[in-house]
Structures are given as C-alpha cells and as structure tokens.
Amino acid sequence: MTAVRAILRFIGSVLAVSGVLLLLDAGLTLAWQEPVSALMATRSQAVLDDQLEREFAAVARDDRQPARARGRVAMRAAADRYARRLRAGRGIGRISMPALGRRYAMVHGTDTRTLRKGPAHYDDTPLPGQGGTIGVAGHRTTYLAPFRTIDRLRPGHQIVITMPYGRFTYRVARTRIVRPDAVWVKRSVGYEQVILSACHPLYSAAKRIVVFARLIAAEPLDQPDRATRAT
C-alpha cells in the first residue's frame, strides 16, 4: 500500500505540474504569443539572418552595374534578376514596421512549414521594385506572432522592406477585414503597394485583416542618399 500511495502521489504531482504549465502556456498565448512555437521561430529567424547576410553580400558583389544610377528602371531590373534566384523557404529580405517596433527576416513562400519561419512572401505576387501588389502573410498568435499587432498600423505609418538590391518604403493607406477567399486584395492597382495579411480576429481564422501600404520611396543600398521617389 505504501508503494501504491507513493506512485499515486507522484502521478498527482506530475498532473499538477502539467496543469500549471498548460495554464501558463495558455496565459502567455492570450497575453502575447504561444511560447513553444515562438522559440522555434526565433531559431528559424537566426538561421534566415545568417543566410541573408550572405545573400546581401553576394548580390552586392555580383550586381555592380552603372545602371543603378538610372533609378526605377534599374531597380526593376535588379528585382527581376533577384526573382530568378528565389527558392521556397529561403530568406529573401527584411521587413520592419517602425511604428510597432518590429523587424523580421522575410521568407519566400506561404506553405505551412515556410510560414512558421516568419513573415512570408506570397510567391504568386511580385517582389519590391517589380511594381504591382506585393503580398506578405504572417501569424498573429504563434511562431513569433510577427503580425500580432498589425491592427495598430494607422494611415501614414511606414512599412520598410529591405531587399539585397534595394530598400523600399511604403506608407499605410488603409486596413480592411475581408473573407479568407478575398483574392482581390492581391490584384494590381496601377501603382506599387504591399499588403500585410493575417488571420482575424486573434485566435480565429474566420476572416483576414489586410493592411494596404503604397510605395513612397525606393533606394539602392549602396546609394542611401539617392532615393527614387514614387509618384
């Protein structure tokens, strides 16, 4: 009987600790983000950052052309060249939202596995500098929750995407709540824009929140004082 009581006490202790851990996990998820997946995404971001350092250096080395001085035409050509290098699951650039104090490595492709690494570029949309509508998706409660607070972005706030061939600044124009099948948000609108897309509301995939931001400036990384202004 003594041995049975000891086993029961041990099982009870394990269950109690497990319950506390589950409550703690739930509390952290509600208050901030799911901690286990956040740790996984943090590691993925570190790997992507290392890869991007090499990518930025390679493009800077291979893309030395006088055409850079020709402004938007050269930026489009650089973006076209870079697009041919893309591979699903690989880092392609960095995205920052200064008003929210957030900055992440951005990955190419939006399949489930890739989206766990960080903000993900829709592979059926163009790259910054190519014109059209650039689509970027992100989680709001798991895997580092990079887009958790995009509902706080307001008209006038900036979104900055830094690619190996240039830095692109977009100004937020509006935010919309749409159905999950609202593919119209990715349509070209006659000027370059970026859309940030995530599930809405928090802890639900019933709808999508989409932030629309219009390009206001583009500059090659080696010429920070010669920004190409969008019209």
C-alpha positions in Angstrom: 0.0 0.0 0.0 2.8 2.4 0.8 4.3 1.9 -2.7 0.8 2.5 -4.3 0.4 5.7 -2.3 3.9 6.9 -3.4 3.0 6.2 -7.1 -0.3 8.0 -6.7 1.4 10.9 -5.1 3.9 11.0 -7.9 1.2 10.9 -10.6 -0.7 13.6 -8.8 2.4 15.8 -8.7 3.0 15.3 -12.4 -0.6 16.1 -13.2 -0.5 19.2 -11.0 2.7 20.5 -12.6 1.3 19.7 -16.1 -1.8 21.6 -15.3 0.2 24.7 -14.2 2.3 24.5 -17.3 -0.7 24.3 -19.5 -2.3 27.3 -17.7 0.9 29.2 -18.1 1.1 28.4 -21.8 -2.5 29.5 -22.3 -1.9 32.7 -20.4 1.2 33.6 -22.4 -0.6 32.8 -25.6 -3.5 35.1 -24.7 -1.3 37.9 -23.4 1.4 37.7 -26.1 2.0 34.6 -28.2 2.4 30.8 -27.9 5.9 30.3 -26.3 7.0 26.9 -27.8 6.4 27.9 -31.4 7.9 31.3 -30.7 11.1 29.6 -29.7 11.1 27.6 -32.9 10.5 30.7 -35.0 13.3 32.6 -33.2 15.7 29.9 -34.1 14.5 30.0 -37.7 14.9 33.8 -37.8 18.5 33.4 -36.7 19.2 30.9 -39.5 17.5 33.2 -42.0 19.5 36.2 -40.8 22.8 34.3 -41.4 21.6 33.3 -44.8 20.5 36.8 -45.7 23.9 38.3 -44.7 25.5 36.0 -47.3 22.7 36.8 -49.8 23.2 40.6 -49.4 26.9 40.2 -49.8 26.5 38.1 -52.9 24.1 40.5 -54.6 26.3 43.5 -53.8 29.3 41.6 -55.3 27.5 40.4 -58.5 25.2 43.3 -59.2 27.6 46.1 -59.7 26.3 48.0 -62.7 26.2 51.6 -63.8 22.5 51.1 -64.5 21.9 51.6 -60.7 22.1 55.3 -61.3 19.1 55.2 -63.7 16.6 54.9 -60.8 13.4 52.9 -61.0 14.3 51.1 -64.3 17.5 49.8 -62.7 15.7 48.8 -59.5 13.2 46.8 -61.6 16.0 45.1 -63.5 17.7 44.2 -60.2 14.4 42.9 -58.8 13.9 40.8 -61.9 17.4 39.3 -61.6 16.9 38.5 -57.9 13.5 36.9 -58.6 15.2 34.2 -60.6 17.3 33.2 -57.5 14.3 32.7 -55.2 13.7 29.3 -53.6 10.7 28.4 -51.3 11.6 28.5 -47.7 14.7 30.7 -48.1 15.1 34.2 -46.7 14.6 37.0 -49.3 14.8 40.2 -47.3 13.8 42.0 -44.1 10.6 43.7 -43.2 10.2 46.3 -40.5 7.2 48.2 -39.0 8.8 51.1 -37.1 5.6 52.3 -35.5 5.2 48.8 -33.9 8.9 48.4 -33.1 9.0 45.1 -35.1 11.6 43.8 -37.6 11.9 40.4 -39.1 13.7 38.3 -41.7 11.2 37.6 -44.5 10.9 34.3 -46.2 9.7 33.2 -49.7 6.6 31.1 -50.0 3.5 30.7 -47.8 3.1 27.0 -47.3 2.5 25.9 -43.7 6.1 25.0 -43.0 7.6 28.1 -44.5 5.1 30.5 -42.8 6.3 29.2 -39.4 9.7 30.9 -40.0 8.4 34.4 -40.2 6.6 36.9 -42.4 6.2 35.1 -45.8 6.1 36.5 -49.3 3.3 35.2 -51.5 5.1 33.5 -54.4 2.3 34.5 -56.8 3.0 38.2 -56.2 5.9 40.4 -57.4 8.9 41.5 -55.4 9.5 45.0 -54.2 10.7 47.1 -57.2 8.7 45.0 -59.8 5.5 47.0 -59.5 2.1 45.6 -58.7 0.9 44.3 -55.3 3.4 42.5 -53.1 1.8 40.1 -50.7 3.2 39.3 -47.2 1.5 36.9 -44.7 2.3 36.4 -41.1 1.0 34.6 -37.9 -0.7 36.6 -35.1 -0.5 34.2 -32.1 2.0 31.5 -33.0 5.5 31.2 -34.4 6.8 34.6 -33.1 3.5 36.2 -33.9 5.1 38.8 -36.3 1.8 40.3 -37.3 0.0 40.2 -34.0 -0.4 43.9 -33.7 -0.8 44.9 -37.4 -4.3 46.1 -36.4 -2.5 49.0 -34.7 -1.0 50.3 -38.0 -2.6 53.6 -39.0 -2.6 55.6 -42.2 0.7 57.3 -42.5 2.7 54.7 -40.7 5.6 53.2 -42.7 6.5 49.6 -43.7 10.1 49.2 -44.8 11.2 46.2 -46.9 15.0 45.8 -47.4 16.0 43.5 -50.2 19.6 42.7 -51.2 19.1 45.1 -54.2 17.3 48.0 -52.5 15.3 49.5 -49.7 11.6 50.1 -50.2 9.4 52.3 -48.0 5.6 52.1 -48.1 3.1 54.3 -46.4 0.0 52.7 -44.9 -3.2 53.8 -46.6 -5.9 51.7 -45.1 -6.8 48.4 -43.3 -9.6 46.1 -44.3 -11.2 43.0 -42.7 -12.1 40.5 -45.5 -13.2 37.0 -46.1 -10.4 34.3 -46.3 -11.1 33.8 -50.0 -10.8 37.5 -50.9 -8.1 37.1 -53.6 -8.9 40.6 -54.9 -6.6 42.1 -52.3 -3.6 40.8 -54.4 -4.7 42.5 -57.6 -2.5 45.1 -59.3 -3.9 48.6 -58.7 -1.7 50.8 -61.1 1.0 51.6 -58.6 3.3 49.5 -56.3 1.9 48.6 -52.9 2.5 46.0 -50.3 -0.3 44.2 -48.4 0.2 42.5 -45.0 -2.3 39.7 -44.4 -3.1 37.7 -41.2 -5.9 35.8 -39.6 -8.6 37.8 -37.8 -9.7 38.1 -35.1 -7.0 36.8 -32.8 -7.2 33.0 -32.2 -9.5 32.6 -35.2 -9.2 32.0 -38.9 -12.7 33.2 -39.7 -11.5 36.3 -41.5 -8.4 38.1 -42.6 -7.0 41.5 -41.7 -5.2 43.2 -44.6 -3.1 46.3 -44.4 -2.5 48.2 -47.6 0.5 50.4 -48.0 1.7 52.4 -51.0 5.3 52.7 -52.2 6.7 56.2 -51.5 10.4 55.7 -51.9 13.0 53.2 -53.2 16.7 53.4 -53.0 19.7 51.1 -53.8 21.5 50.0 -50.7 24.8 51.4 -52.0 23.3 54.9 -52.6 21.3 55.7 -49.4 21.2 59.4 -50.4 19.7 58.9 -53.8 16.2 57.7 -53.1 13.9 57.1 -56.1 10.6 58.7 -55.1 7.4 57.0 -56.1 4.6 59.0 -57.7 
